[in-house]
């Protein structure tokens, strides 16, 4: 692949806290698998999309660096611990700084990253979260979409991160599958639209049935 190909970096921030144990984390594993399979079947996404996974529980870390789809290996996801969402935002900002190519005088950089956050609770690292939010606003790193999963997810924190917040009512395998199918549809639509209309706002497909956009 050419060094000068403009990539569409995609970051998945996945909640792996204790409340995701059992069926929810298994549904996330299956969702990532389906997402990868779906994107590999789309020539445009295959050419432009690069994928990274950041997980957060009691701490946050990048478990899959930004990788082209054909070389991407599904990370091992295990649930346990707290919800260091603030830490995850800090890891995201570091990754974007280190992995996303900026435009120079002679060459255009990568497209603005697409970030999808999935969480079923609220951040437990509140001070870190507050600091991360102010840093995030200063640098405007990406198009961020957050999904609050299940009855205990707190959308007020997610609304501080982004205007684009989805609410899904359950952590069932069916809802999770719909979410990841929507993410893959969003990535495919974005990879096509940036090619057709560079510089325009990214268009996303309508959310899955039963999901609510938080006003």
TORNULO-765023 format. One record per residue: residue in one letter; residue number from 0; y, x, z of N, C-alpha, C, CB in turn. Coordinates in steps of 0.05 Angstrom, whole numbers, plus 32768, in hexadecimal, padded with zeros to 4 digits. Each point is the difference from the previous one (the first is absolute). Glycine has a CB too. Layout:
BEGIN
ZASE rest nr n_v n_u n_w ca_v ca_u ca_w c_v c_u c_w cb_v cb_u cb_w
ZASE a NUM Y X Z Y X Z Y X Z Y X Z
...
***
This chain:
BEGIN
ZASE rest nr n_v n_u n_w ca_v ca_u ca_w c_v c_u c_w cb_v cb_u cb_w
ZASE x 0 7FE8 8011 8000 8018 7FEF 8000 8019 8012 8000 7FE7 7FDB 8019
ZASE x 1 802C 801E 7FD7 8018 8011 7FFE 8010 8002 801A 8002 7FF3 7FD0
ZASE x 2 8008 8025 8035 8011 8004 8017 8019 7FEF 7FFF 7FEE 802F 8005
ZASE x 3 8019 7FC8 7FE2 801A 7FF2 7FFD 7FFC 7FE2 8000 8011 8027 7FE7
ZASE x 4 7FD6 7FD0 801D 7FFC 7FE3 8002 800E 7FF5 8019 7FD3 8005 7FE9
ZASE x 5 803D 7FE6 8013 800D 7FF4 8018 7FEC 7FEE 800E 802D 8001 7FE9
ZASE x 6 7FCD 8006 802F 7FEC 7FF2 800F 800C 7FE8 8010 7FE5 802B 8004
ZASE x 7 800A 7FC1 8001 8008 7FEA 8012 7FF0 8005 801A 8009 7FDE 7FD9
ZASE x 8 8004 802E 803B 7FF2 8005 8019 7FFC 7FE6 8010 8014 802F 8001
ZASE x 9 7FD4 7FCD 8009 7FFA 7FE8 8010 7FF5 8008 801B 7FF7 7FE5 7FD5
ZASE x 10 8016 8013 8040 7FF7 8006 801B 7FF6 7FE7 800E 8021 8027 8003
ZASE x 11 7FC7 7FDA 8008 7FF5 7FEA 8010 8001 8009 801D 7FE1 7FF0 7FDB
ZASE x 12 802D 8001 8036 8002 8005 801D 7FEE 7FEB 800E 802F 8014 7FFD
ZASE x 13 7FBA 7FF5 800D 7FEC 7FED 800A 7FFD 8002 801E 7FE8 8003 7FD4
ZASE x 14 801A 7FE6 8039 7FFC 7FFE 801D 7FE2 8003 8007 8029 7FE1 8003
ZASE x 15 7FD1 8033 800C 7FE4 8004 8008 7FFE 8000 801F 7FF7 801C 7FD6
ZASE x 16 8019 7FD3 8037 8000 7FFE 801D 7FE8 7FF0 8009 8032 8002 8001
ZASE x 17 7FCA 7FFD 8019 7FE8 7FF4 800B 7FFC 7FE3 7FF9 8005 801F 8025
ZASE x 18 8011 7FD3 7FD7 7FFE 7FE3 7FFA 7FF6 7FFB 7FE3 8026 7FF8 8020
ZASE x 19 7FD8 801E 7FD0 7FF5 7FFE 7FE5 7FE2 8005 8000 802C 800E 7FED
ZASE x 20 7FC8 7FF6 802A 7FE3 8006 8001 7FEF 7FEA 7FF5 8009 801C 8028
ZASE x 21 7FE0 7FEB 7FCE 7FED 7FEC 7FF6 8006 7FF7 7FE4 7FFA 7FF2 802F
ZASE x 22 8006 7FF4 7FCD 8003 7FF5 7FE5 801B 8008 7FF3 7FE4 7FD9 800F
ZASE x 23 8033 8027 8000 8018 8008 7FF2 8000 801C 7FF3 8017 7FE3 8020
ZASE x 24 7FDF 8031 7FEF 8001 801B 7FF4 7FEC 8002 7FE9 800E 8013 802D
ZASE x 25 7FDC 7FDF 7FD6 7FEC 8000 7FE9 800D 7FF3 7FE8 7FD9 7FFE 8021
ZASE x 26 8036 7FEC 7FE3 800E 7FF3 7FEA 8014 8012 7FF3 7FF9 7FD4 8017
ZASE x 27 8015 803D 7FF9 8013 8013 7FF5 7FF1 8015 7FEF 801F 7FF9 8028
ZASE x 28 7FCA 8011 7FE3 7FF0 8013 7FF0 7FF9 7FF5 7FE5 7FED 8013 802B
ZASE x 29 8009 7FD4 7FD5 7FF8 7FF3 7FE7 8018 7FFB 7FEE 7FDA 7FEA 8018
ZASE x 30 803D 8010 7FF5 8019 7FFC 7FF0 8009 8019 7FF1 800D 7FDD 8022
ZASE x 31 7FF2 803A 7FEC 8008 8019 7FF4 7FED 8006 7FE9 8013 8011 802B
ZASE x 32 7FD3 7FEA 7FD9 7FEC 8005 7FEB 8006 7FEF 7FE7 7FDD 800B 8023
ZASE x 33 8028 7FDB 7FE2 8006 7FED 7FEA 801A 8008 7FF1 7FE8 7FDC 8019
ZASE x 34 802C 802C 7FF7 801A 8008 7FF5 7FFC 8017 7FED 8018 7FF1 802A
ZASE x 35 7FD9 8023 7FDE 7FFB 8018 7FF0 7FF2 7FF9 7FE6 7FFE 801C 802A
ZASE x 36 7FED 7FD3 7FD9 7FF0 7FF8 7FE9 8012 7FF1 7FEC 7FD7 7FFD 801D
ZASE x 37 803A 7FF1 7FED 8012 7FF0 7FEF 8014 8012 7FF1 7FFB 7FD9 8021
ZASE x 38 8011 803A 7FEE 8014 8011 7FF3 7FF4 8013 7FEC 801A 7FFD 8029
ZASE x 39 7FCD 800C 7FDC 7FF3 8012 7FED 7FFA 7FF2 7FE5 7FEC 8019 8027
ZASE x 40 8013 7FCC 7FDA 7FFB 7FF1 7FE8 8019 7FFA 7FF0 7FD9 7FEC 8017
ZASE x 41 803E 801D 7FF2 8019 7FFA 7FF3 800C 801A 7FF4 8008 7FD8 8020
ZASE x 42 7FF9 802B 7FC6 8008 8019 7FF4 801C 8009 8008 7FE4 7FF5 7FDA
ZASE x 43 802F 7FF8 8029 801C 8007 8007 8001 800B 801D 8011 7FDD 7FE0
ZASE x 44 7FE1 8014 8032 7FFF 8009 801C 7FF3 801B 8003 7FFF 7FD0 800F
ZASE x 45 7FEB 8033 7FE1 7FF1 8019 8001 8011 8018 7FF8 7FD6 7FE6 7FF5
ZASE x 46 803C 8015 7FF9 8011 8015 7FF6 8017 8007 8013 7FF5 7FF2 7FD2
ZASE x 47 8016 7FF9 803C 8019 8005 8010 7FFC 7FFF 801E 8018 7FED 7FDA
ZASE x 48 7FD6 8003 8030 7FFE 7FFC 801D 7FF1 8016 800E 8002 7FCF 7FF8
ZASE x 49 800A 803B 801E 7FF3 8013 8012 7FFF 7FF3 801B 8010 8029 7FE5
ZASE x 50 7FDA 7FDB 8029 7FFB 7FF1 8019 7FFD 8012 8018 7FEA 7FDD 7FE5
ZASE x 51 8022 801A 8032 7FFD 800E 8019 7FFB 7FEB 8017 801E 8026 7FF0
ZASE x 52 7FD2 7FE2 8024 7FFB 7FEF 8017 800A 800D 8019 7FD8 7FEB 7FE9
ZASE x 53 8038 8007 8027 8008 8008 801B 7FF5 7FEC 8013 802B 8017 7FEF
ZASE x 54 7FC7 7FF2 8026 7FF5 7FEE 8014 800F 8004 801A 7FD3 8000 7FEA
ZASE x 55 802E 7FEA 8026 800D 8003 801B 7FF0 7FF0 8014 802D 8007 7FEB
ZASE x 56 7FCE 8006 802C 7FF6 7FF3 8018 8010 800C 8017 7FD0 7FF9 7FED
ZASE x 57 8023 8017 8025 8010 800D 8015 8012 8016 7FF5 7FDC 7FF6 8021
ZASE x 58 801D 8014 7FC7 8011 8013 7FF2 7FFE 7FF9 7FE2 7FF9 8025 8023
ZASE x 59 8018 7FE8 7FCD 8000 7FFA 7FE3 7FFA 8019 7FF1 8021 7FDB 8007
ZASE x 60 7FD0 8023 7FE3 7FFC 8017 7FEF 7FFA 7FF8 7FE3 7FEE 8019 8028
ZASE x 61 8017 7FF9 7FC6 7FFA 7FFB 7FE4 7FE3 8008 7FFC 8030 8008 7FF1
ZASE x 62 7FBF 7FE5 8009 7FE3 8006 7FFD 7FF9 8005 7FE3 7FF6 7FE3 8028
ZASE x 63 801B 8014 7FC5 7FFC 8006 7FE4 801A 8008 7FF4 7FDA 7FDF 7FFC
ZASE x 64 8029 803B 7FFC 8019 8008 7FF3 8004 7FF2 7FE6 7FFD 802D 8017
ZASE x 65 801B 7FD4 7FDE 8007 7FF3 7FE7 7FEE 800B 7FEA 8030 7FF8 800F
ZASE x 66 7FBF 7FF7 7FE5 7FEC 8009 7FEE 7FFE 7FEE 7FE8 7FE6 8014 8026
ZASE x 67 8014 7FF7 7FC2 7FFC 7FEF 7FE9 7FE7 7FEF 8004 8017 8022 7FE1
ZASE x 68 7FE9 7FC6 8013 7FEB 7FED 8006 7FE4 800A 7FFB 8021 7FDD 7FF5
ZASE x 69 7FDA 8031 7FF5 7FE5 8009 7FFA 7FF5 8013 8014 800A 7FF9 7FD0
ZASE x 70 8008 8016 803E 7FF7 8014 8013 8001 7FF6 801D 8011 8023 7FE1
ZASE x 71 7FF9 7FC4 8022 8004 7FF6 801B 7FE6 7FFA 800E 802C 7FEC 7FF2
ZASE x 72 7FD1 801D 8027 7FE8 7FFA 8010 8007 7FEE 8016 7FEC 802D 7FF5
ZASE x 73 8005 7FBD 800E 8006 7FED 8015 7FFE 800D 801C 7FEF 7FDA 7FE3
ZASE x 74 8025 8022 802E 8000 800D 801A 7FED 7FF1 8013 802F 8010 7FF9
ZASE x 75 7FC8 7FFE 801C 7FF0 7FF2 8014 8014 7FF2 8013 7FDA 8023 7FFD
ZASE x 76 8022 7FC3 8007 8012 7FF0 8011 7FF1 7FF6 8018 801C 7FF3 7FD8
ZASE x 77 7FEE 8014 8040 7FF4 7FF7 8019 8016 7FF5 8012 7FDA 8022 7FFC
ZASE x 78 8020 7FC8 8012 8014 7FF3 8011 7FFD 8007 801D 8001 7FDB 7FDF
ZASE x 79 8016 8029 802E 8001 8005 801D 801B 800A 8008 7FCF 800B 8000
ZASE x 80 8039 7FF0 8019 801A 800A 800A 8017 7FEE 7FFC 7FEF 802C 7FF6
ZASE x 81 8029 7FDF 800C 8019 7FF1 8000 800B 7FFC 7FE4 800A 8011 802E
ZASE x 82 8011 7FEA 7FCF 800C 7FFA 7FE6 8019 8011 7FFB 7FED 7FD1 8003
ZASE x 83 800F 8048 7FF5 8016 8012 7FFC 800D 7FFC 7FE5 7FEA 8021 801F
ZASE x 84 8023 7FC8 7FDD 800D 7FFA 7FE7 8018 8012 7FFB 7FF0 7FD0 8004
ZASE x 85 801F 8036 8011 8016 8012 7FFE 7FF7 801B 7FF6 8018 7FE8 8024
ZASE x 86 7FD2 8022 7FE7 7FF4 8019 7FF8 7FF9 7FFF 7FE2 7FEF 8008 802F
ZASE x 87 8006 7FE1 7FC9 7FF7 7FFE 7FE4 8018 8001 7FED 7FDA 7FE4 800F
ZASE x 88 803D 8011 7FF9 8018 8001 7FEF 800A 801D 7FFE 800D 7FD1 800E
ZASE x 89 7FF1 803E 8008 8008 801C 7FFF 7FEE 8010 7FEE 8011 7FFC 802F
ZASE x 90 7FD4 7FFF 7FD2 7FED 800D 7FEE 8007 7FF9 7FE3 7FDC 7FFF 8024
ZASE x 91 802A 7FE8 7FD7 8007 7FF7 7FE5 8019 8010 7FF6 7FED 7FD2 800A
ZASE x 92 8027 8030 8007 8019 800E 7FF7 7FFA 801D 7FF9 801C 7FE1 801C
ZASE x 93 7FD3 802C 7FF5 7FF8 801C 7FFB 7FF1 8002 7FE5 7FFE 8009 8032
ZASE x 94 7FEF 7FE4 7FCA 7FF0 8001 7FE8 8011 7FFC 7FE7 7FD9 7FEE 801A
ZASE x 95 803A 7FFF 7FE7 8011 7FFB 7FE9 8011 8019 7FFA 8002 7FCF 800C
ZASE x 96 8007 803E 800A 8011 8018 7FFC 7FF0 8016 7FF3 801B 7FF3 8028
ZASE x 97 7FCB 8010 7FE1 7FF0 8017 7FF6 7FF1 7FFA 7FE6 7FFC 800D 8030
ZASE x 98 7FFE 7FDA 7FCB 7FEE 7FFA 7FE9 800E 7FF3 7FE8 7FDC 7FFA 8021
ZASE x 99 803A 7FF9 7FE3 800D 7FF1 7FEA 8014 8013 7FF2 7FF9 7FD3 8018
ZASE x 100 8004 8030 7FCE 8011 8012 7FF2 801B 7FF3 7FFB 7FD9 8015 7FEA
ZASE x 101 803C 7FFA 801D 801C 7FF6 7FFC 800A 8007 7FE4 8009 8005 8032
ZASE x 102 800A 7FEC 7FC4 800C 8007 7FE6 8010 801A 8002 8002 7FCF 7FF3
ZASE x 103 7FFE 8040 7FF8 8011 8018 7FFF 8011 7FFE 7FE7 7FDD 801D 8018
ZASE x 104 8034 7FF7 7FE3 8011 8000 7FE9 7FF0 7FFF 7FE6 8023 8019 801A
ZASE x 105 7FC5 7FF2 7FE6 7FF1 8003 7FE7 7FE8 7FEC 7FFF 800E 8030 7FFE
ZASE x 106 7FEC 7FC3 8017 7FE8 7FF0 8000 8002 7FE8 8013 7FE6 8029 7FF5
ZASE x 107 8010 7FC0 8002 8000 7FE8 8011 7FEA 8002 8014 8013 7FE4 7FDB
ZASE x 108 7FF2 8014 803E 7FEC 8000 8014 7FED 7FE8 7FFF 8020 801A 801D
ZASE x 109 7FD0 7FE3 7FF7 7FEE 7FE9 8002 800F 7FE6 8003 7FDD 801E 8014
ZASE x 110 8015 7FCC 7FE7 800C 7FE6 8006 8003 7FFC 801E 7FEC 7FED 7FD5
ZASE x 111 8024 8000 8033 8004 7FFA 801C 7FE5 7FF6 800B 8032 7FF5 7FFA
ZASE x 112 7FC5 8016 801D 7FE5 7FF9 800A 7FFE 7FE2 8007 7FFB 802E 8011
ZASE x 113 7FED 7FC8 7FED 7FF9 7FE5 8009 7FF1 8004 801B 7FFE 7FEC 7FD0
ZASE x 114 800A 8006 8044 7FF3 8003 801B 7FF7 7FE4 8009 801D 8029 800C
ZASE x 115 7FC9 7FD6 7FFC 7FF5 7FE7 800B 7FF7 8005 801D 7FF1 7FF1 7FD1
ZASE x 116 801A 8000 8042 7FF9 8003 801C 7FEF 7FE8 8008 802B 801A 800A
ZASE x 117 7FBF 7FEB 8003 7FEF 7FEA 800A 7FFC 8004 801E 7FE8 7FFB 7FD3
ZASE x 118 8020 7FF1 803D 7FFD 8002 801D 7FFA 7FE5 800C 801F 8028 8001
ZASE x 119 7FD2 7FD8 8015 7FF9 7FE6 800D 800D 7FFE 801B 7FD5 8000 7FE8
ZASE x 120 803F 8011 801E 800C 7FFF 801B 801D 8008 7FFF 7FD4 800A 8014
ZASE x 121 8035 8005 8000 801B 800A 8002 7FFE 801D 8008 8013 7FD2 800E
ZASE x 122 8002 803E 7FEB 7FFF 801D 8007 7FFF 8004 801F 8019 800A 7FD6
ZASE x 123 7FD6 8009 8032 7FFF 8007 801C 8011 8019 8006 7FD1 7FED 8002
ZASE x 124 8039 8020 7FE9 8011 8018 8004 801D 7FF8 7FFA 7FDA 8020 7FF3
ZASE x 125 8031 7FCF 801D 801A 7FF3 7FFA 8017 8014 7FFB 7FF1 7FD9 801C
ZASE x 126 8011 803B 7FF5 8017 8013 7FFC 7FFD 800F 7FE6 8003 8006 8031
ZASE x 127 7FE5 8003 7FC9 7FFA 800D 7FE6 8006 7FEE 7FE9 7FDD 801C 8016
ZASE x 128 801B 7FCA 7FEE 8005 7FEC 7FEB 801E 7FFD 7FFA 7FD5 7FE8 800E
ZASE x 129 803B 8015 8008 801D 7FFC 7FFC 800C 8018 7FF1 8001 7FE5 802B
ZASE x 130 7FF7 8033 7FDD 800B 8018 7FF3 7FF8 8001 7FE2 7FFF 8019 802C
ZASE x 131 7FE7 7FE0 7FD0 7FF6 8001 7FE4 800F 7FEC 7FEE 7FD3 800D 8012
ZASE x 132 8033 7FDB 7FFA 800E 7FEC 7FF1 801C 800A 7FF7 7FE7 7FDC 8019
ZASE x 133 8027 8030 7FF9 801B 800A 7FF8 7FFE 8016 7FEC 8012 7FF4 802D
ZASE x 134 7FDA 801D 7FD5 7FFD 8016 7FEC 7FF8 7FF4 7FE4 7FF2 8020 8025
ZASE x 135 7FFD 7FCC 7FDD 7FF6 7FF3 7FE7 8018 7FF3 7FF1 7FD3 7FF7 8015
ZASE x 136 803F 7FFC 7FFA 8017 7FF3 7FF3 8012 8015 7FF3 7FFE 7FDB 8022
ZASE x 137 8004 803C 7FEA 8012 8015 7FF5 7FF6 800B 7FE6 800D 800B 802E
ZASE x 138 7FD8 7FF6 7FCF 7FF7 800E 7FE7 7FF5 7FED 7FEB 7FF5 8026 801D
ZASE x 139 8008 7FC0 7FE9 7FF7 7FED 7FEC 7FE9 800B 7FEF 802E 7FEC 7FFF
ZASE x 140 7FBC 801A 800E 7FEB 800F 7FF2 7FF0 7FF0 7FEB 7FFD 801A 8028
ZASE x 141 8001 7FCB 7FDB 7FEC 7FF3 7FF0 8004 7FE2 7FFF 7FE1 8024 800C
ZASE x 142 800F 7FCF 7FE4 7FFD 7FE3 8000 7FEB 7FFA 8015 800E 7FFA 7FCE
ZASE x 143 7FF9 7FF9 8048 7FEC 7FFC 8015 7FFA 7FE2 8003 8011 8029 8018
ZASE x 144 7FD5 7FD2 7FE8 7FF6 7FE4 8005 7FEE 8001 8018 8002 7FF4 7FCE
ZASE x 145 8004 7FFA 8045 7FF0 8000 8019 7FF0 7FE6 8002 8022 801D 8017
ZASE x 146 7FC5 7FE5 7FF3 7FF0 7FE8 8004 7FF8 7FFD 801D 7FEF 8003 7FD1
ZASE x 147 8019 7FE7 803C 7FF9 7FFA 801B 7FE6 7FF0 7FFF 8031 8001 8011
ZASE x 148 7FBA 800B 7FFA 7FE5 7FF3 7FFE 7FF7 7FF3 801A 7FF5 8022 7FDD
ZASE x 149 8006 7FC4 8021 7FF6 7FF2 8018 8015 7FF6 8013 7FD8 801C 7FFB
ZASE x 150 801F 7FD4 8018 8012 7FF2 8012 8010 8012 8013 7FE0 7FDB 7FFE
ZASE x 151 8016 803D 8008 800E 8011 8013 8014 8014 7FF3 7FD8 7FFC 801D
ZASE x 152 8029 8003 7FC9 8013 8013 7FF2 801D 7FF8 8005 7FDD 8009 7FDC
ZASE x 153 8033 800B 802B 801C 7FFA 8006 8012 8007 7FE8 7FF7 8009 8031
ZASE x 154 8013 7FE3 7FC2 8010 8004 7FE7 801C 800B 8006 7FE6 7FDC 7FEA
ZASE x 155 8024 8021 802F 801B 8009 8005 8003 801E 7FFC 8005 7FDA 8021
ZASE x 156 7FE6 8035 7FE7 8001 801D 7FFB 7FFF 8007 7FE3 7FEA 8007 802C
ZASE x 157 8005 7FEB 7FC5 7FFC 8005 7FE4 801A 7FFA 7FF0 7FCF 7FF6 8004
ZASE x 158 803F 7FF5 8005 801A 7FF9 7FF3 8015 8016 8003 7FF5 7FCF 8007
ZASE x 159 8008 8041 800E 8012 8017 8004 7FFB 8016 7FEB 8003 7FF5 8031
ZASE x 160 7FE4 800B 7FC5 7FF8 8015 7FED 8008 7FF7 7FE3 7FDA 800E 801E
ZASE x 161 8021 7FD9 7FDC 8003 7FF6 7FE5 8006 7FE2 7FFF 7FE1 8025 7FF0
ZASE x 162 802D 7FD3 7FFB 8004 7FE3 7FFC 7FE7 7FF2 7FF6 8030 8009 7FF5
ZASE x 163 7FBE 8007 7FFF 7FE8 7FF5 7FF4 7FE8 7FFF 8013 8010 8011 7FD3
ZASE x 164 7FEE 7FD9 803C 7FEA 7FFE 8014 7FEF 7FE7 7FF9 801D 8017 8024
ZASE x 165 7FC9 7FEE 7FDA 7FED 7FEB 7FFB 7FF2 7FFA 801A 7FFA 800D 7FD0
ZASE x 166 7FFE 7FDA 8034 7FF1 7FF8 8018 7FE5 7FF5 7FF7 802A 7FF7 801B
ZASE x 167 7FC0 8014 7FEE 7FE6 7FF3 7FFB 7FF5 7FF7 801A 7FF7 801C 7FD7
ZASE x 168 7FFD 7FCC 8029 7FFA 7FF2 8019 7FE8 800C 800F 8013 7FD8 7FEC
ZASE x 169 7FDA 8033 8005 7FE8 800A 800D 7FF9 801C 7FF8 7FEF 7FD1 8002
ZASE x 170 7FFE 803C 800C 7FF7 801A 7FF9 7FE5 7FFE 7FF2 8019 8015 8027
ZASE x 171 7FE1 7FD4 7FCD 7FE6 7FFB 7FF4 7FFC 8011 7FE7 8000 7FD1 8012
ZASE x 172 7FE7 8033 7FE8 7FF9 8010 7FE8 800D 7FF4 7FE7 7FD5 800F 8015
ZASE x 173 802B 7FD6 7FEA 800C 7FF2 7FE9 801E 8006 7FFD 7FDD 7FDC 8005
ZASE x 174 8031 8021 8011 801D 8005 7FFF 8006 801E 7FF9 8008 7FDB 8021
ZASE x 175 7FE8 8036 7FEB 8004 801D 7FFC 7FFB 8007 7FE2 7FF3 800A 8030
ZASE x 176 7FF8 7FEA 7FC5 7FFA 8004 7FE4 8017 7FF7 7FEE 7FCE 7FFB 800A
ZASE x 177 803D 7FEE 7FFD 8017 7FF5 7FF1 8018 8013 8001 7FF0 7FD1 8009
ZASE x 178 8015 803A 8010 8016 8012 8003 7FFD 8019 7FEE 8006 7FF0 8030
ZASE x 179 7FE2 801C 7FD1 7FFC 8018 7FF0 8000 7FFB 7FE2 7FE6 8013 8026
ZASE x 180 8011 7FD5 7FD3 8001 7FF8 7FE3 801E 7FFD 7FF8 7FD3 7FE8 8003
ZASE x 181 803D 800D 800F 801D 7FFE 7FFB 800D 801B 7FFE 8001 7FD4 8018
ZASE x 182 7FF7 803F 7FF9 800B 801B 7FFF 7FF9 800D 7FE5 7FFC 8004 8033
ZASE x 183 7FEB 7FF9 7FC5 7FF9 800C 7FE6 800F 7FF4 7FE9 7FD2 800A 8012
ZASE x 184 8032 7FDB 7FF0 8010 7FF2 7FEB 801D 800A 8000 7FE2 7FD8 8005
ZASE x 185 8029 802D 8013 801B 800A 8002 8003 801C 7FF4 8006 7FE5 802A
ZASE x 186 7FE6 802C 7FDB 8001 801B 7FF6 7FFD 8000 7FE1 7FEC 8012 802B
ZASE x 187 8003 7FDD 7FCB 7FFC 7FFE 7FE3 8019 7FF6 7FF3 7FCF 7FF8 8006
ZASE x 188 803D 7FF3 8006 8019 7FF4 7FF5 8016 8015 8001 7FF2 7FD2 800F
ZASE x 189 8010 803D 8007 8015 8014 8002 7FFD 8017 7FEC 8003 7FF5 8031
ZASE x 190 7FE4 8014 7FCB 7FFB 8016 7FED 8007 7FF7 7FE4 7FDB 8012 801D
ZASE x 191 8021 7FD4 7FDD 8008 7FF7 7FE5 801F 7FFD 7FFE 7FD3 7FE8 7FFC
ZASE x 192 8039 800C 8019 801D 7FFA 7FFE 8011 8019 8000 7FF7 7FD5 8017
ZASE x 193 8001 8040 7FF8 8011 8018 8000 7FFF 800E 7FE5 7FF7 8005 8032
ZASE x 194 7FF2 7FF7 7FC1 7FFD 800C 7FE5 8011 7FF1 7FEC 7FD2 8010 800B
ZASE x 195 802E 7FD5 7FF8 800F 7FF0 7FED 801E 7FFF 8005 7FD7 7FE4 7FFB
ZASE x 196 8030 801B 801F 801C 7FFD 8008 8007 8014 8016 8000 7FCF 7FF3
ZASE x 197 8002 804B 8006 8006 8014 8015 801A 7FF9 800E 7FE8 8023 7FE5
ZASE x 198 8018 7FE2 8035 8019 7FFC 800F 8004 7FE4 800B 8013 8024 7FE5
ZASE x 199 7FDE 7FC8 8011 8004 7FE5 8009 7FF1 7FFC 801B 8005 7FF0 7FD0
ZASE x 200 8003 7FFC 803E 7FF2 7FFA 801A 7FE3 7FF9 7FFB 802B 7FEF 8014
ZASE x 201 7FC4 801A 7FFE 7FE3 7FFB 7FFD 7FFB 7FE3 8004 7FF5 802E 8010
ZASE x 202 7FFB 7FC6 7FDE 7FF8 7FE4 8002 7FE4 7FFF 800C 801D 7FF3 7FD8
ZASE x 203 7FE0 7FFB 803B 7FE5 7FFD 800C 7FF5 7FE4 7FF9 800C 8020 8026
ZASE x 204 7FDA 7FDE 7FD8 7FF4 7FE5 7FFB 8004 7FEE 8018 7FDE 8014 7FE1
ZASE x 205 8020 7FD1 801B 8003 7FEE 8018 7FE9 8006 8014 8016 7FDD 7FE3
ZASE x 206 7FF0 801F 8037 7FEB 8006 8014 7FE8 7FEE 7FFE 8024 8010 801E
ZASE x 207 7FC5 7FF8 7FED 7FE8 7FEF 7FFE 8005 7FE5 800D 7FE3 8029 8000
ZASE x 208 800D 7FC3 7FF8 8001 7FE5 800B 7FFB 8002 801E 7FF2 7FEB 7FD4
ZASE x 209 801E 8007 803B 7FFC 7FFF 801E 8010 8016 800E 7FD3 7FEE 7FF8
ZASE x 210 8037 8026 7FF9 8011 8014 800C 801D 7FF6 8000 7FE1 8026 7FF1
ZASE x 211 802E 7FE2 8023 801C 7FF6 8001 8013 8018 7FFF 7FF1 7FD8 801B
ZASE x 212 8024 8026 7FD6 8015 8014 8000 8012 7FFA 8018 7FFE 8007 7FCD
ZASE x 213 8006 800D 8045 8010 7FFB 8018 801D 8001 7FF9 7FDC 8015 801D
ZASE x 214 8033 7FD5 7FE9 801C 7FFF 7FF8 8011 8013 8010 7FFA 7FD1 7FF3
***
